[in-house]
Amino acid sequence: LTFNSAPDGAISFDSNGDISTTVQIPAGSTTGNFTIIGATLGQVTVLANSAGYGRGTMDVLVVMLGGISLPTNLVVPPGQSTPLNVQISTPNGAPLGGTTVNLSSSQTNVLTVSPSSVFIAQGKTTPDTQPQVTGAAPGAATVTASSGGYFSDTETVQVIATISFSPQVVSVGAGGVQSFSILLSAPAPTGG
């Protein structure tokens, strides 16, 4: 059988792991299997032709499967890491075969994401292991998560060094002296 689609290029066909527009049906059989891979949103008509048979048609609607969600207002100190909770929002989780979500940072000198992609298994909405963001230098970076068939998400992550005191509570009598420490979450810059 030979396949084509209208509009041309809106989908591609996968037969036995090869991107192809043909499927071989063995002699004596009545069934051939193939997978459709959506490339452009919208409705597509698939046409099948073979010598000695009438033309077959099938309508396919290529749609977005849902959205990807990243946490908002995430803050990480320089030199430290925190989980980046990636989630897809679909009623039945990831589709057959699962989905890979690609992750990137707009400013890798400020913030890195590791690994750069995560896999969400069929029926699940989160990866088995969440990726990590690591602060490299004070500033802000946008993290983008994308996957074919899903609306992407972009969120800003702040890399902020914090100041704290030790001890947190100090009591000192009138005329008394008490020592305490100021703690930085990252090393002080050159020059202090």
MIRO-429110 format. One line per field, with one value per residue: z, y, x negated of N, C-alpha, C in turn; residue number from 1. Coordinates in nm, 2 decimals, padded with zeros to 4 digits. Atoms other than C-alpha are relative to their C-alpha. Last residue first. Layout:
BEGIN
n_w: (Z | ...) .
n_v: (Y | ...) .
n_u: (X | ...) .
ca_w: (Z | ...) .
ca_v: (Y | ...) .
ca_u: (X | ...) .
c_w: (Z | ...) .
c_v: (Y | ...) .
c_u: (X | ...) .
n: (NUM | ...) .
***
This chain:
BEGIN
n_w: (-00.12 | -00.06 | -00.01 | 00.12 | 00.02 | -00.04 | 00.10 | 00.07 | 00.14 | 00.09 | 00.12 | 00.13 | 00.09 | 00.13 | 00.05 | 00.14 | 00.03 | -00.02 | 00.02 | -00.11 | -00.06 | -00.12 | -00.09 | -00.11 | 00.06 | -00.01 | -00.09 | -00.13 | -00.12 | -00.12 | -00.11 | -00.12 | -00.10 | -00.07 | -00.06 | -00.13 | -00.04 | -00.13 | -00.03 | -00.11 | -00.08 | -00.01 | -00.13 | -00.03 | 00.11 | 00.05 | 00.12 | 00.02 | 00.09 | 00.03 | 00.03 | 00.13 | 00.04 | 00.12 | -00.03 | -00.03 | 00.04 | 00.01 | -00.08 | 00.04 | -00.10 | 00.03 | 00.04 | -00.07 | -00.12 | 00.02 | -00.05 | 00.02 | -00.12 | -00.11 | 00.03 | 00.05 | -00.07 | 00.07 | -00.09 | 00.03 | 00.10 | 00.14 | 00.02 | -00.02 | 00.08 | -00.04 | -00.13 | -00.10 | -00.07 | -00.05 | 00.09 | -00.08 | 00.03 | -00.10 | 00.01 | -00.02 | -00.05 | 00.06 | -00.08 | 00.03 | 00.03 | 00.10 | 00.13 | 00.00 | 00.00 | -00.08 | 00.09 | -00.05 | 00.12 | 00.01 | 00.14 | 00.02 | 00.09 | 00.10 | -00.05 | 00.09 | -00.06 | -00.04 | 00.08 | -00.03 | -00.04 | -00.04 | -00.05 | -00.11 | 00.01 | -00.12 | -00.09 | -00.11 | -00.09 | -00.03 | -00.13 | -00.10 | -00.11 | -00.10 | -00.08 | -00.06 | -00.12 | -00.05 | -00.14 | -00.06 | -00.14 | -00.09 | 00.00 | -00.11 | -00.02 | 00.12 | 00.04 | 00.14 | 00.02 | 00.12 | 00.04 | 00.06 | 00.11 | 00.05 | 00.09 | -00.05 | 00.00 | 00.02 | 00.03 | -00.09 | 00.05 | -00.10 | 00.01 | -00.11 | -00.02 | -00.08 | 00.03 | -00.11 | -00.08 | 00.08 | 00.06 | -00.06 | 00.07 | -00.09 | 00.05 | 00.04 | 00.14 | 00.05 | 00.11 | -00.05 | -00.05 | 00.02 | -00.05 | -00.03 | 00.06 | -00.09 | -00.12 | -00.11 | 00.01 | 00.08 | 00.06 | -00.08 | 00.01 | -00.07 | 00.00 | 00.00) .
n_v: (00.01 | -00.13 | -00.06 | -00.03 | -00.15 | -00.07 | 00.02 | 00.12 | -00.02 | 00.11 | -00.03 | 00.01 | 00.08 | 00.02 | 00.13 | 00.03 | 00.13 | -00.01 | -00.14 | -00.09 | -00.07 | -00.08 | -00.04 | -00.09 | -00.08 | 00.06 | 00.12 | -00.02 | 00.04 | -00.04 | -00.04 | 00.04 | -00.11 | 00.05 | -00.10 | 00.05 | -00.07 | -00.06 | -00.07 | -00.09 | -00.02 | -00.15 | -00.07 | 00.03 | 00.01 | 00.14 | 00.02 | 00.15 | 00.03 | 00.15 | 00.07 | 00.07 | 00.07 | -00.06 | -00.08 | -00.14 | -00.01 | -00.14 | -00.04 | -00.13 | -00.09 | -00.07 | -00.14 | -00.09 | 00.07 | 00.10 | -00.05 | -00.15 | -00.08 | 00.00 | 00.01 | 00.12 | 00.03 | 00.08 | 00.10 | 00.05 | -00.09 | 00.01 | 00.13 | 00.11 | 00.12 | 00.12 | -00.03 | -00.06 | 00.11 | -00.05 | -00.11 | -00.12 | -00.09 | -00.11 | -00.06 | -00.15 | -00.06 | -00.12 | -00.11 | -00.02 | 00.13 | 00.09 | 00.01 | 00.00 | 00.14 | 00.08 | 00.07 | 00.00 | -00.02 | 00.07 | 00.00 | 00.09 | -00.07 | 00.06 | 00.03 | 00.05 | 00.10 | 00.12 | 00.03 | -00.08 | 00.09 | -00.08 | 00.09 | -00.07 | -00.15 | -00.08 | -00.01 | -00.09 | 00.03 | -00.10 | -00.06 | 00.10 | -00.01 | -00.09 | -00.02 | -00.13 | -00.01 | -00.13 | -00.01 | -00.13 | -00.02 | -00.09 | -00.13 | -00.04 | 00.10 | 00.05 | 00.12 | 00.05 | 00.12 | 00.08 | 00.10 | 00.12 | 00.06 | 00.12 | -00.01 | 00.00 | -00.13 | -00.10 | -00.13 | -00.10 | -00.13 | -00.10 | -00.12 | -00.10 | -00.06 | -00.11 | -00.11 | -00.08 | 00.08 | 00.08 | 00.13 | 00.10 | 00.12 | 00.11 | 00.12 | -00.02 | 00.05 | -00.10 | -00.08 | -00.08 | 00.08 | 00.14 | 00.08 | 00.13 | 00.10 | 00.12 | -00.03 | -00.03 | 00.07 | -00.06 | -00.14 | -00.08 | -00.14 | -00.10 | -00.12 | -00.12) .
n_u: (-00.09 | -00.01 | 00.13 | 00.07 | 00.00 | 00.12 | 00.11 | -00.02 | -00.03 | 00.03 | -00.08 | 00.06 | -00.08 | 00.05 | -00.03 | 00.06 | 00.06 | 00.14 | 00.04 | -00.04 | 00.12 | -00.04 | 00.11 | -00.05 | -00.11 | -00.14 | 00.01 | 00.07 | -00.08 | 00.07 | -00.08 | 00.08 | 00.02 | 00.11 | 00.09 | 00.06 | 00.12 | -00.01 | 00.12 | -00.01 | 00.12 | 00.03 | -00.04 | -00.14 | -00.09 | -00.01 | -00.07 | -00.03 | -00.11 | 00.01 | -00.12 | 00.00 | -00.12 | -00.07 | -00.12 | 00.04 | 00.14 | 00.04 | 00.12 | 00.05 | 00.05 | 00.13 | -00.01 | 00.10 | 00.04 | 00.11 | 00.13 | 00.00 | 00.05 | -00.10 | -00.14 | -00.05 | -00.12 | -00.10 | -00.05 | -00.13 | -00.06 | 00.04 | 00.06 | -00.10 | 00.01 | -00.08 | -00.08 | 00.09 | 00.07 | 00.13 | 00.04 | 00.02 | 00.12 | 00.02 | 00.13 | -00.01 | 00.12 | 00.05 | 00.05 | 00.15 | 00.07 | -00.06 | 00.08 | 00.15 | 00.04 | -00.08 | -00.09 | -00.14 | -00.08 | -00.12 | -00.06 | -00.12 | -00.09 | -00.07 | -00.14 | -00.09 | -00.09 | 00.07 | 00.12 | 00.12 | 00.11 | 00.13 | 00.11 | 00.07 | 00.02 | -00.03 | 00.12 | 00.01 | 00.11 | 00.11 | -00.01 | -00.03 | 00.09 | -00.04 | 00.12 | 00.00 | 00.08 | 00.02 | -00.02 | 00.03 | -00.06 | 00.07 | -00.04 | -00.09 | -00.10 | -00.05 | 00.08 | -00.02 | 00.08 | -00.04 | 00.10 | -00.06 | 00.07 | -00.06 | -00.11 | -00.14 | -00.06 | 00.10 | -00.05 | 00.07 | -00.01 | -00.02 | 00.09 | 00.00 | 00.14 | 00.02 | -00.09 | -00.04 | -00.09 | -00.09 | 00.04 | -00.09 | -00.01 | -00.01 | -00.05 | -00.14 | -00.03 | -00.09 | 00.06 | 00.11 | 00.11 | -00.03 | 00.11 | -00.04 | 00.09 | 00.03 | -00.06 | 00.10 | 00.12 | 00.12 | -00.04 | -00.09 | 00.03 | -00.08 | 00.07 | -00.08) .
ca_w: (05.01 | 04.75 | 04.53 | 04.59 | 04.92 | 04.89 | 04.86 | 05.11 | 05.33 | 05.71 | 05.95 | 06.29 | 06.65 | 06.95 | 07.25 | 07.46 | 07.77 | 07.86 | 07.89 | 07.86 | 07.54 | 07.39 | 07.04 | 06.82 | 06.48 | 06.62 | 06.37 | 06.12 | 05.76 | 05.42 | 05.09 | 04.75 | 04.48 | 04.16 | 04.05 | 03.82 | 03.55 | 03.40 | 03.04 | 02.96 | 02.64 | 02.50 | 02.43 | 02.10 | 02.07 | 02.40 | 02.56 | 02.89 | 02.91 | 03.20 | 03.22 | 03.39 | 03.67 | 03.85 | 04.11 | 03.97 | 03.90 | 04.06 | 03.99 | 03.86 | 03.90 | 03.69 | 03.85 | 03.86 | 03.77 | 03.53 | 03.60 | 03.45 | 03.41 | 03.17 | 02.94 | 03.09 | 03.12 | 03.00 | 03.11 | 02.91 | 02.96 | 03.27 | 03.45 | 03.42 | 03.47 | 03.60 | 03.59 | 03.33 | 03.16 | 03.09 | 02.89 | 03.06 | 02.87 | 02.92 | 02.67 | 02.78 | 02.63 | 02.60 | 02.67 | 02.42 | 02.43 | 02.55 | 02.87 | 03.14 | 03.10 | 03.18 | 03.04 | 03.23 | 03.20 | 03.50 | 03.56 | 03.92 | 03.90 | 04.21 | 04.39 | 04.35 | 04.53 | 04.41 | 04.39 | 04.59 | 04.42 | 04.39 | 04.21 | 04.17 | 03.95 | 03.92 | 03.57 | 03.39 | 03.04 | 02.86 | 02.69 | 02.40 | 02.12 | 01.82 | 01.49 | 01.36 | 01.12 | 00.85 | 00.68 | 00.32 | 00.12 | -00.26 | -00.44 | -00.47 | -00.77 | -00.75 | -00.41 | -00.28 | 00.08 | 00.14 | 00.48 | 00.52 | 00.76 | 01.01 | 01.21 | 01.39 | 01.20 | 01.25 | 01.38 | 01.36 | 01.22 | 01.30 | 01.07 | 01.07 | 00.77 | 00.76 | 00.51 | 00.49 | 00.22 | 00.07 | 00.32 | 00.36 | 00.29 | 00.41 | 00.22 | 00.30 | 00.51 | 00.84 | 00.95 | 01.29 | 01.15 | 00.95 | 01.06 | 00.86 | 00.85 | 00.91 | 00.77 | 00.50 | 00.21 | 00.30 | 00.22 | 00.31 | 00.12 | 00.16 | -00.07 | 00.00) .
ca_v: (04.14 | 04.26 | 03.96 | 03.83 | 03.68 | 03.30 | 03.18 | 03.13 | 03.40 | 03.37 | 03.66 | 03.54 | 03.64 | 03.78 | 03.93 | 04.22 | 04.36 | 04.72 | 04.65 | 04.28 | 04.09 | 03.84 | 03.71 | 03.51 | 03.36 | 03.24 | 03.26 | 03.52 | 03.48 | 03.64 | 03.49 | 03.46 | 03.48 | 03.28 | 03.36 | 03.12 | 03.26 | 03.02 | 02.90 | 02.64 | 02.45 | 02.35 | 01.98 | 01.77 | 01.76 | 01.84 | 02.16 | 02.29 | 02.64 | 02.77 | 03.15 | 03.29 | 03.54 | 03.68 | 03.57 | 03.31 | 02.93 | 02.83 | 02.47 | 02.34 | 01.97 | 01.73 | 01.51 | 01.14 | 00.91 | 01.17 | 01.33 | 01.29 | 00.91 | 00.70 | 00.61 | 00.71 | 01.06 | 01.10 | 01.39 | 01.62 | 01.85 | 01.66 | 01.88 | 02.24 | 02.52 | 02.87 | 03.20 | 03.12 | 02.89 | 03.19 | 03.10 | 02.76 | 02.46 | 02.15 | 01.89 | 01.68 | 01.32 | 01.15 | 00.81 | 00.52 | 00.53 | 00.88 | 01.05 | 01.10 | 01.01 | 01.35 | 01.55 | 01.81 | 01.73 | 01.79 | 01.90 | 01.97 | 02.14 | 02.00 | 02.22 | 02.28 | 02.50 | 02.68 | 03.02 | 03.01 | 02.88 | 03.06 | 02.92 | 03.17 | 02.94 | 02.56 | 02.41 | 02.28 | 02.12 | 02.14 | 01.91 | 01.67 | 01.93 | 01.81 | 01.64 | 01.52 | 01.23 | 01.14 | 00.81 | 00.72 | 00.40 | 00.38 | 00.08 | -00.22 | -00.39 | -00.19 | -00.03 | 00.31 | 00.45 | 00.81 | 00.99 | 01.30 | 01.56 | 01.79 | 02.04 | 02.09 | 02.01 | 01.72 | 01.43 | 01.09 | 00.81 | 00.46 | 00.16 | -00.19 | -00.40 | -00.63 | -00.86 | -01.14 | -01.41 | -01.25 | -01.02 | -00.66 | -00.42 | -00.07 | 00.24 | 00.60 | 00.55 | 00.66 | 00.33 | 00.17 | -00.11 | 00.13 | 00.50 | 00.75 | 01.12 | 01.39 | 01.74 | 01.69 | 01.71 | 01.86 | 01.61 | 01.29 | 01.01 | 00.64 | 00.35 | 00.00) .
ca_u: (-03.41 | -03.66 | -03.60 | -03.25 | -03.13 | -03.09 | -02.73 | -02.45 | -02.60 | -02.59 | -02.62 | -02.74 | -02.66 | -02.83 | -02.66 | -02.77 | -02.59 | -02.52 | -02.15 | -02.11 | -02.14 | -01.90 | -01.97 | -01.73 | -01.84 | -02.17 | -02.32 | -02.20 | -02.09 | -02.19 | -02.07 | -02.23 | -01.97 | -01.93 | -01.58 | -01.40 | -01.17 | -00.91 | -00.85 | -00.59 | -00.53 | -00.19 | -00.21 | -00.21 | -00.59 | -00.76 | -00.88 | -01.00 | -01.16 | -01.36 | -01.41 | -01.71 | -01.76 | -02.06 | -02.32 | -02.57 | -02.57 | -02.24 | -02.16 | -01.82 | -01.75 | -01.54 | -01.27 | -01.32 | -01.03 | -00.90 | -00.56 | -00.21 | -00.21 | 00.01 | -00.28 | -00.62 | -00.74 | -01.10 | -01.32 | -01.54 | -01.84 | -01.94 | -02.02 | -01.92 | -02.18 | -02.13 | -02.33 | -02.60 | -02.35 | -02.13 | -01.82 | -01.80 | -01.67 | -01.45 | -01.32 | -01.02 | -01.02 | -00.69 | -00.55 | -00.52 | -00.14 | -00.04 | -00.15 | 00.11 | 00.48 | 00.64 | 00.35 | 00.15 | -00.22 | -00.44 | -00.80 | -00.90 | -01.24 | -01.43 | -01.67 | -02.05 | -02.30 | -02.61 | -02.43 | -02.10 | -01.78 | -01.45 | -01.14 | -00.85 | -00.65 | -00.69 | -00.69 | -00.38 | -00.36 | -00.03 | 00.22 | 00.23 | 00.24 | 00.43 | 00.38 | 00.72 | 00.70 | 00.95 | 00.91 | 00.94 | 00.92 | 00.87 | 01.02 | 00.81 | 00.64 | 00.32 | 00.28 | 00.38 | 00.42 | 00.52 | 00.49 | 00.70 | 00.56 | 00.73 | 00.53 | 00.21 | -00.11 | -00.35 | -00.14 | -00.31 | -00.08 | -00.18 | -00.16 | -00.02 | 00.08 | 00.39 | 00.55 | 00.29 | 00.26 | -00.05 | -00.22 | -00.10 | -00.39 | -00.33 | -00.44 | -00.48 | -00.78 | -00.95 | -01.10 | -01.02 | -00.81 | -00.59 | -00.60 | -00.40 | -00.43 | -00.17 | -00.10 | -00.36 | -00.10 | 00.23 | 00.37 | 00.18 | 00.02 | 00.00 | -00.11 | 00.00) .
c_w: (-00.01 | 00.12 | 00.06 | 00.03 | -00.13 | -00.03 | 00.04 | -00.11 | -00.07 | -00.14 | -00.10 | -00.11 | -00.14 | -00.08 | -00.14 | -00.04 | -00.15 | -00.03 | 00.04 | -00.02 | 00.10 | 00.06 | 00.11 | 00.09 | 00.10 | -00.06 | 00.13 | 00.08 | 00.12 | 00.12 | 00.12 | 00.12 | 00.12 | 00.09 | 00.07 | 00.04 | 00.14 | 00.03 | 00.13 | 00.02 | 00.11 | 00.09 | -00.01 | 00.13 | 00.05 | -00.11 | -00.04 | -00.12 | -00.01 | -00.09 | -00.04 | -00.02 | -00.13 | -00.02 | -00.13 | 00.03 | 00.05 | -00.02 | -00.02 | 00.10 | -00.07 | 00.12 | -00.03 | -00.05 | 00.09 | 00.13 | -00.03 | 00.04 | -00.04 | 00.12 | 00.12 | -00.03 | -00.06 | 00.10 | -00.08 | 00.10 | -00.05 | -00.09 | 00.05 | -00.03 | 00.03 | -00.10 | 00.06 | 00.13 | 00.09 | 00.07 | 00.03 | -00.10 | 00.09 | -00.04 | 00.09 | -00.01 | 00.01 | 00.07 | -00.08 | 00.09 | -00.04 | -00.01 | -00.09 | -00.13 | 00.01 | 00.02 | 00.09 | -00.11 | 00.05 | -00.13 | 00.01 | -00.13 | -00.03 | -00.09 | -00.12 | 00.07 | -00.11 | 00.06 | 00.06 | -00.10 | 00.03 | 00.04 | 00.03 | 00.07 | 00.12 | -00.03 | 00.12 | 00.07 | 00.11 | 00.09 | 00.01 | 00.14 | 00.11 | 00.11 | 00.10 | 00.09 | 00.05 | 00.14 | 00.04 | 00.15 | 00.05 | 00.13 | 00.11 | -00.02 | 00.11 | 00.03 | -00.13 | -00.01 | -00.14 | -00.01 | -00.12 | -00.05 | -00.05 | -00.12 | -00.05 | -00.11 | 00.05 | 00.00 | -00.01 | -00.04 | 00.10 | -00.07 | 00.11 | -00.03 | 00.11 | 00.00 | 00.08 | -00.04 | 00.13 | 00.10 | -00.07 | -00.06 | 00.08 | -00.08 | 00.11 | -00.06 | -00.04 | -00.15 | -00.05 | -00.11 | 00.04 | 00.05 | -00.01 | 00.05 | 00.05 | -00.07 | 00.10 | 00.13 | 00.11 | 00.02 | 00.12 | -00.07 | 00.08 | -00.04 | 00.07 | 00.00) .
c_v: (00.07 | 00.00 | 00.14 | 00.06 | 00.02 | 00.15 | 00.08 | -00.03 | -00.14 | 00.03 | -00.11 | 00.04 | 00.00 | -00.08 | -00.01 | -00.14 | -00.01 | -00.13 | 00.01 | 00.14 | 00.10 | 00.06 | 00.08 | 00.03 | 00.10 | 00.10 | 00.06 | -00.13 | 00.03 | -00.05 | 00.03 | 00.06 | -00.05 | 00.11 | -00.08 | 00.10 | -00.06 | 00.06 | 00.08 | 00.06 | 00.09 | 00.01 | 00.15 | 00.07 | -00.04 | 00.00 | -00.14 | -00.02 | -00.15 | -00.03 | -00.14 | -00.06 | -00.07 | -00.08 | 00.06 | 00.08 | 00.14 | 00.01 | 00.14 | 00.04 | 00.13 | 00.10 | 00.06 | 00.14 | 00.07 | -00.07 | -00.10 | 00.06 | 00.15 | 00.08 | 00.00 | 00.00 | -00.12 | -00.03 | -00.08 | -00.11 | -00.05 | 00.10 | -00.11 | -00.13 | -00.09 | -00.11 | -00.13 | 00.04 | 00.05 | -00.10 | 00.06 | 00.11 | 00.12 | 00.09 | 00.13 | 00.06 | 00.16 | 00.05 | 00.12 | 00.11 | 00.03 | -00.13 | -00.10 | -00.01 | -00.01 | -00.14 | -00.09 | -00.06 | 00.00 | 00.03 | -00.09 | 00.02 | -00.10 | 00.10 | -00.07 | -00.03 | -00.05 | -00.10 | -00.12 | -00.04 | 00.08 | -00.11 | 00.09 | -00.08 | 00.05 | 00.15 | 00.08 | 00.00 | 00.11 | -00.06 | 00.10 | 00.06 | -00.09 | 00.01 | 00.11 | 00.01 | 00.14 | 00.00 | 00.14 | -00.01 | 00.13 | 00.01 | 00.09 | 00.14 | 00.02 | -00.11 | -00.05 | -00.13 | -00.05 | -00.12 | -00.08 | -00.09 | -00.12 | -00.04 | -00.13 | 00.01 | -00.01 | 00.14 | 00.10 | 00.14 | 00.10 | 00.13 | 00.10 | 00.12 | 00.10 | 00.04 | 00.12 | 00.11 | 00.08 | -00.08 | -00.07 | -00.14 | -00.10 | -00.13 | -00.11 | -00.12 | 00.04 | -00.04 | 00.10 | 00.09 | 00.08 | -00.08 | -00.15 | -00.08 | -00.13 | -00.08 | -00.11 | 00.03 | 00.05 | -00.08 | 00.08 | 00.13 | 00.08 | 00.14 | 00.11 | 00.12) .
c_u: (00.13 | 00.09 | 00.01 | -00.14 | -00.08 | 00.02 | -00.12 | -00.09 | 00.03 | 00.04 | -00.04 | 00.10 | -00.07 | 00.10 | -00.06 | 00.04 | -00.05 | -00.08 | -00.15 | -00.05 | 00.05 | -00.13 | 00.07 | -00.11 | 00.06 | 00.10 | -00.06 | 00.00 | -00.10 | 00.09 | -00.09 | 00.08 | -00.08 | -00.04 | -00.12 | -00.10 | -00.04 | -00.14 | 00.02 | -00.14 | 00.03 | -00.12 | -00.03 | 00.05 | 00.14 | 00.10 | 00.00 | 00.08 | 00.00 | 00.12 | -00.03 | 00.14 | -00.02 | 00.13 | 00.06 | 00.13 | -00.05 | -00.15 | -00.03 | -00.11 | -00.04 | -00.04 | -00.14 | 00.01 | -00.10 | -00.03 | -00.11 | -00.13 | 00.00 | -00.04 | 00.09 | 00.15 | 00.06 | 00.12 | 00.11 | 00.04 | 00.13 | 00.08 | 00.10 | -00.06 | 00.12 | -00.02 | 00.06 | 00.06 | -00.11 | -00.08 | -00.13 | -00.04 | 00.01 | -00.12 | 00.00 | -00.14 | 00.02 | -00.12 | -00.04 | -00.06 | -00.14 | -00.08 | 00.06 | -00.06 | -00.15 | -00.05 | 00.08 | 00.09 | 00.15 | 00.07 | 00.13 | 00.07 | 00.11 | 00.09 | 00.07 | 00.14 | 00.10 | 00.09 | -00.07 | -00.11 | -00.12 | -00.10 | -00.12 | -00.11 | -00.07 | -00.02 | 00.04 | -00.13 | 00.00 | -00.10 | -00.11 | 00.03 | 00.05 | -00.11 | 00.02 | -00.12 | 00.00 | -00.07 | -00.02 | 00.02 | -00.04 | 00.07 | -00.07 | 00.05 | 00.10 | 00.10 | 00.07 | -00.08 | 00.04 | -00.08 | 00.06 | -00.11 | 00.08 | -00.07 | 00.05 | 00.10 | 00.14 | 00.06 | -00.11 | 00.05 | -00.07 | 00.00 | 00.04 | -00.09 | 00.01 | -00.15 | -00.03 | 00.10 | 00.05 | 00.09 | 00.11 | -00.04 | 00.09 | 00.01 | 00.01 | 00.06 | 00.14 | 00.02 | 00.11 | -00.07 | -00.12 | -00.12 | 00.05 | -00.11 | 00.04 | -00.11 | -00.02 | 00.07 | -00.09 | -00.12 | 00.04 | 00.03 | 00.10 | -00.04 | 00.09 | -00.09) .
n: (192 | 191 | 190 | 189 | 188 | 187 | 186 | 185 | 184 | 183 | 182 | 181 | 180 | 179 | 178 | 177 | 176 | 175 | 174 | 173 | 172 | 171 | 170 | 169 | 168 | 167 | 166 | 165 | 164 | 163 | 162 | 161 | 160 | 159 | 158 | 157 | 156 | 155 | 154 | 153 | 152 | 151 | 150 | 149 | 148 | 147 | 146 | 145 | 144 | 143 | 142 | 141 | 140 | 139 | 138 | 137 | 136 | 135 | 134 | 133 | 132 | 131 | 130 | 129 | 128 | 127 | 126 | 125 | 124 | 123 | 122 | 121 | 120 | 119 | 118 | 117 | 116 | 115 | 114 | 113 | 112 | 111 | 110 | 109 | 108 | 107 | 106 | 105 | 104 | 103 | 102 | 101 | 100 | 99 | 98 | 97 | 96 | 95 | 94 | 93 | 92 | 91 | 90 | 89 | 88 | 87 | 86 | 85 | 84 | 83 | 82 | 81 | 80 | 79 | 78 | 77 | 76 | 75 | 74 | 73 | 72 | 71 | 70 | 69 | 68 | 67 | 66 | 65 | 64 | 63 | 62 | 61 | 60 | 59 | 58 | 57 | 56 | 55 | 54 | 53 | 52 | 51 | 50 | 49 | 48 | 47 | 46 | 45 | 44 | 43 | 42 | 41 | 40 | 39 | 38 | 37 | 36 | 35 | 34 | 33 | 32 | 31 | 30 | 29 | 28 | 27 | 26 | 25 | 24 | 23 | 22 | 21 | 20 | 19 | 18 | 17 | 16 | 15 | 14 | 13 | 12 | 11 | 10 | 9 | 8 | 7 | 6 | 5 | 4 | 3 | 2 | 1) .
***
